[in-house]
């Protein structure tokens, strides 16, 4: 099986697609506001949306490389992949 290495532009396209949703952009803004892990429930309460919808958005952000997820029991905790974001979109986090 051959695994294709993505170019920087292909990675940027994935990132922009993930950020093209207002809820996901808001999640990134929340995650950026404090340098800590957030649970699905905490984000859901902040946005007034259910856990399954938040989990879906977390999945899209994780697949784009914007976040990292850690599972603890039944909870998932998410934090920003700041180094990756700065590499792909320098200065972006400062604009939020």
Secondary structure, DSSP 4 states (H G I P E B T S, - for coil): -PPPPPPHHHHHHHHHHHHTSHHHHHHHHHHHHSSS-EEHHHHHHHHT--HHHHHHHHHHHHHTTSEEEEEETTEEEEEE-HHHHHHHSTTTGGG-
